[in-house]
């Protein structure tokens, strides 16, 4: 019962990171003109909040799981 919160944090953090990587290329378009390629769209800066929040949640869950087993 005490492993529910750490497990939810770990799984939720990984899910947030995966969701952020799926949204990373949203709104981007590539135009290929032979040897020239043009990228149009938003920058990838929107990926960082997902990585930070998901990483902190996953790390907290992992730490809580390891501490709980000792």
ChimeraX attribute file (.defattr): number of C-alpha atoms within 10 A of each C-alpha:
attribute: neighborCount
match mode: 1-to-1
recipient: residues
	/A:1	4
	/A:2	9
	/A:3	12
	/A:4	11
	/A:5	13
	/A:6	21
	/A:7	17
	/A:8	14
	/A:9	22
	/A:10	23
	/A:11	16
	/A:12	17
	/A:13	24
	/A:14	21
	/A:15	15
	/A:16	20
	/A:17	22
	/A:18	15
	/A:19	15
	/A:20	18
	/A:21	17
	/A:22	11
	/A:23	14
	/A:24	18
	/A:25	15
	/A:26	11
	/A:27	10
	/A:28	12
	/A:29	12
	/A:30	10
	/A:31	10
	/A:32	10
	/A:33	8
	/A:34	6
	/A:35	5
	/A:36	7
	/A:37	10
	/A:38	9
	/A:39	11
	/A:40	11
	/A:41	11
	/A:42	13
	/A:43	12
	/A:44	13
	/A:45	8
	/A:46	14
	/A:47	17
	/A:48	14
	/A:49	13
	/A:50	21
	/A:51	19
	/A:52	14
	/A:53	15
	/A:54	24
	/A:55	19
	/A:56	16
	/A:57	22
	/A:58	24
	/A:59	17
	/A:60	17
	/A:61	23
	/A:62	17
	/A:63	13
	/A:64	18
	/A:65	19
	/A:66	11
	/A:67	9
	/A:68	11
	/A:69	7
	/A:70	5
